[in-house]
């Protein structure tokens, strides 16, 4: 693990006495894609929330390169280059697609003209430029997901954490998303952490996979070793599930 990595070290999170994360550690290197999988309620979204300051830690620490993130606000963490998407899309539905993306650039300190240019460039990459002036609230769920990712990327993050980005997408949309995400780490020199229940997507996209169950890490490693790990098969994939890569 390099000194430039995003490092989550031995973190725990409790809600009303219930331990949602129990001494979990992970790391994401710049230029790599880490998949985080596990059954519902295993703590995946809580881990992203804890990493980005949405929920407080009851133990452990979070660092990105030389920056200590533990105890910082979500806004401060975003300013340090940690961007995320949410399990439930959070767009400004009464604003246009372009305005949604511009708002993210403005929040990072860009001037209005530069924010507008950056938003248009990003929407072009996502094949949404011809719809830039449509209201975000009129989009289907899959397109809303794409706008949310574009909004995260326009902030030029060091690390991008995506919570179920393929949710609501059909097979064709998912394939386009996979192709786009696959080139991001090298293209933008960022580390990518992705949660998704689409196992073919995870297994084709990710360099490494980490598996949570009941708030604890039960497996971590390359795709081949994790997909055949007996604990993973029992806890999540199921013995009847066949994952194609």
C-alpha positions as CSV (number, residue, x, y, z in Angstrom):
1,X,0.0,0.0,0.0
2,X,1.4,3.3,-1.1
3,X,1.5,6.5,0.9
4,X,-0.9,8.1,-1.6
5,X,-3.7,5.6,-1.0
6,X,-7.1,6.2,0.6
7,X,-6.7,4.3,3.9
8,X,-9.5,3.2,6.1
9,X,-7.9,1.7,9.2
10,X,-9.7,-0.4,11.9
11,X,-12.9,1.7,11.8
12,X,-16.0,0.9,13.8
13,X,-19.4,2.6,13.7
14,X,-22.3,2.2,16.1
15,X,-25.9,3.2,15.9
16,X,-27.8,3.2,19.3
17,X,-25.5,0.5,20.6
18,X,-25.7,-1.6,17.4
19,X,-22.3,-2.0,15.8
20,X,-22.7,-1.5,12.0
21,X,-19.0,-1.7,11.3
22,X,-16.6,-3.7,13.4
23,X,-12.9,-2.9,13.0
24,X,-13.0,-2.7,9.2
25,X,-9.9,-1.7,7.2
26,X,-9.5,-1.2,3.5
27,X,-7.4,0.8,1.1
28,X,-7.7,2.1,-2.5
29,X,-4.7,3.0,-4.5
30,X,-4.7,5.8,-7.1
31,X,-5.3,4.1,-10.5
32,X,-7.1,1.1,-9.2
33,X,-10.7,-0.1,-8.8
34,X,-11.8,-1.7,-5.6
35,X,-15.2,-3.5,-5.5
36,X,-17.0,-3.6,-2.1
37,X,-19.7,-6.3,-1.9
38,X,-21.8,-8.1,0.6
39,X,-25.4,-8.9,1.5
40,X,-27.9,-6.2,2.4
41,X,-27.2,-4.8,5.9
42,X,-23.5,-5.8,5.8
43,X,-22.3,-2.2,6.3
44,X,-21.2,-1.2,2.7
45,X,-23.0,2.1,2.6
46,X,-22.1,2.8,6.2
47,X,-18.5,2.4,5.3
48,X,-18.7,5.0,2.5
49,X,-20.7,7.3,4.8
50,X,-18.0,7.0,7.5
51,X,-15.2,7.5,5.0
52,X,-16.8,10.7,3.7
53,X,-17.8,12.2,7.1
54,X,-21.5,11.5,6.9
55,X,-21.5,9.4,10.1
56,X,-19.0,9.6,13.0
57,X,-16.5,6.9,13.8
58,X,-16.5,5.2,17.2
59,X,-13.0,4.0,16.5
60,X,-10.3,3.9,13.8
61,X,-9.1,6.5,11.3
62,X,-9.4,7.6,7.7
63,X,-6.6,9.1,5.7
64,X,-6.0,10.1,2.0
65,X,-2.3,10.5,1.2
66,X,-1.0,12.9,3.8
67,X,-4.4,14.2,4.7
68,X,-6.2,13.1,7.9
69,X,-9.9,12.9,7.2
70,X,-11.1,11.6,10.6
71,X,-13.4,14.1,12.2
72,X,-13.7,16.4,9.2
73,X,-17.1,17.5,7.8
74,X,-18.3,16.1,4.5
75,X,-17.6,19.4,2.8
76,X,-14.1,19.5,4.1
77,X,-13.5,15.9,2.9
78,X,-14.9,16.7,-0.5
79,X,-12.6,19.7,-0.7
80,X,-9.7,17.3,-0.1
81,X,-10.6,15.3,-3.2
82,X,-12.9,12.6,-2.0
83,X,-16.1,12.5,-4.1
84,X,-19.0,10.1,-3.8
85,X,-22.4,9.2,-5.2
86,X,-25.4,8.1,-3.0
87,X,-27.5,5.0,-3.0
88,X,-30.6,7.2,-3.6
89,X,-29.9,9.8,-6.3
90,X,-29.6,13.3,-4.9
91,X,-30.1,15.7,-7.8
92,X,-31.6,19.2,-7.9
93,X,-34.7,18.2,-9.9
94,X,-35.8,21.8,-10.5
95,X,-32.5,22.6,-12.1
96,X,-31.2,21.7,-15.5
97,X,-28.7,18.8,-16.0
98,X,-26.0,21.4,-16.8
99,X,-26.8,23.4,-13.7
100,X,-26.5,20.3,-11.5
101,X,-23.0,19.6,-12.8
102,X,-22.0,23.3,-12.7
103,X,-23.1,23.5,-9.0
104,X,-20.6,20.8,-8.1
105,X,-17.7,22.7,-9.8
106,X,-18.8,25.9,-8.2
107,X,-18.7,24.2,-4.8
108,X,-15.1,23.3,-5.4
109,X,-14.2,27.0,-5.9
110,X,-14.3,27.2,-9.7
111,X,-15.4,30.5,-11.3
112,X,-18.8,30.6,-13.0
113,X,-17.4,30.6,-16.5
114,X,-14.9,27.8,-15.8
115,X,-17.6,25.8,-14.0
116,X,-19.9,26.1,-17.0
117,X,-17.2,24.9,-19.4
118,X,-16.2,22.0,-17.1
119,X,-19.8,20.9,-16.9
120,X,-20.3,21.0,-20.6
121,X,-17.1,19.0,-21.2
122,X,-18.2,16.4,-18.6
123,X,-21.7,16.0,-20.1
124,X,-20.1,15.5,-23.4
125,X,-18.1,12.5,-22.0
126,X,-21.4,11.1,-20.6
127,X,-23.2,11.6,-23.9
128,X,-25.6,14.0,-22.2
129,X,-24.6,17.3,-23.8
130,X,-27.5,17.5,-26.2
131,X,-29.8,17.3,-23.1
132,X,-27.9,19.8,-21.0
133,X,-30.8,22.2,-20.7
134,X,-33.4,19.6,-19.7
135,X,-34.6,19.6,-16.1
136,X,-32.9,16.9,-14.1
137,X,-36.3,15.8,-12.6
138,X,-37.5,14.7,-16.1
139,X,-34.7,12.1,-16.5
140,X,-35.2,8.4,-16.1
141,X,-33.4,6.8,-13.2
142,X,-30.5,5.5,-15.2
143,X,-29.8,8.9,-16.7
144,X,-30.0,10.5,-13.2
145,X,-27.3,8.1,-12.1
146,X,-25.1,9.2,-15.0
147,X,-25.6,12.9,-14.1
148,X,-24.7,12.2,-10.5
149,X,-21.5,10.5,-11.5
150,X,-20.7,13.4,-13.9
151,X,-21.3,15.8,-11.0
152,X,-18.9,13.9,-8.8
153,X,-16.2,13.8,-11.5
154,X,-16.4,17.5,-12.4
155,X,-14.9,18.2,-8.9
156,X,-11.7,16.4,-10.2
157,X,-11.4,14.0,-7.2
158,X,-8.5,12.0,-6.1
159,X,-10.8,9.2,-5.1
160,X,-14.4,8.4,-6.2
161,X,-16.8,6.3,-4.1
162,X,-19.8,5.1,-6.0
163,X,-22.8,3.5,-4.2
164,X,-24.7,1.2,-6.6
165,X,-24.1,3.3,-9.7
166,X,-25.7,0.7,-12.0
167,X,-29.0,0.6,-10.1
168,X,-31.9,1.3,-12.4
169,X,-30.0,0.8,-15.6
170,X,-30.8,-1.7,-18.3
171,X,-28.2,-4.0,-19.8
172,X,-27.1,-1.6,-22.5
173,X,-26.8,1.3,-20.1
174,X,-24.9,-0.9,-17.6
175,X,-22.4,-1.9,-20.4
176,X,-21.8,1.8,-21.3
177,X,-21.3,2.6,-17.6
178,X,-18.8,-0.2,-17.2
179,X,-16.8,1.0,-20.2
180,X,-16.7,4.5,-18.9
181,X,-15.7,3.5,-15.3
182,X,-13.0,1.1,-16.5
183,X,-10.9,3.9,-18.0
184,X,-11.4,6.5,-15.2
185,X,-8.6,5.5,-12.9
186,X,-5.9,5.7,-15.6
187,X,-7.5,8.6,-17.5
188,X,-8.0,10.8,-14.4
189,X,-5.4,9.3,-12.0
190,X,-8.0,8.5,-9.4
191,X,-8.8,5.6,-7.1
192,X,-12.3,4.2,-7.5
193,X,-14.4,2.3,-4.9
194,X,-17.6,0.8,-6.2
195,X,-20.5,-0.9,-4.4
196,X,-23.0,-2.8,-6.6
197,X,-25.1,-5.9,-6.5
198,X,-24.5,-6.5,-10.2
199,X,-21.9,-9.2,-9.8
200,X,-20.9,-9.5,-13.5
201,X,-20.2,-5.7,-13.4
202,X,-18.1,-6.0,-10.3
203,X,-16.2,-9.0,-11.4
204,X,-15.4,-7.6,-14.9
205,X,-14.6,-4.1,-13.6
206,X,-12.6,-4.4,-10.4
207,X,-9.0,-5.1,-9.8
208,X,-9.6,-6.2,-6.2
209,X,-12.7,-7.1,-4.3
210,X,-13.5,-6.8,-0.5
211,X,-16.5,-8.6,1.0
212,X,-18.4,-7.5,4.1
213,X,-20.8,-9.5,6.2
214,X,-22.4,-8.3,9.4
215,X,-20.1,-5.3,9.6
216,X,-16.9,-7.3,9.2
217,X,-14.5,-8.1,6.4
218,X,-14.8,-11.8,5.5
219,X,-12.6,-11.8,2.4
220,X,-10.4,-9.5,0.3
221,X,-8.2,-10.1,-2.7
222,X,-8.3,-10.5,-6.5
223,X,-11.5,-11.4,-8.3
224,X,-10.6,-15.1,-8.8
225,X,-9.8,-15.8,-5.2
226,X,-12.8,-13.9,-3.8
227,X,-15.4,-15.5,-6.1
228,X,-14.4,-19.0,-5.0
229,X,-13.9,-18.2,-1.3
230,X,-16.2,-20.5,0.7
231,X,-17.1,-17.8,3.2
232,X,-18.2,-15.5,0.4
233,X,-20.2,-18.2,-1.4
234,X,-22.0,-18.9,1.9
235,X,-22.6,-15.3,3.0
236,X,-23.4,-13.6,-0.3
237,X,-23.0,-15.2,-3.7
238,X,-24.8,-18.5,-2.9
239,X,-23.7,-21.9,-4.0
240,X,-26.1,-21.7,-7.0
241,X,-24.8,-18.4,-8.3
242,X,-22.5,-18.5,-11.4
243,X,-20.5,-15.3,-12.0
244,X,-19.3,-14.7,-15.5
245,X,-16.2,-12.5,-16.0
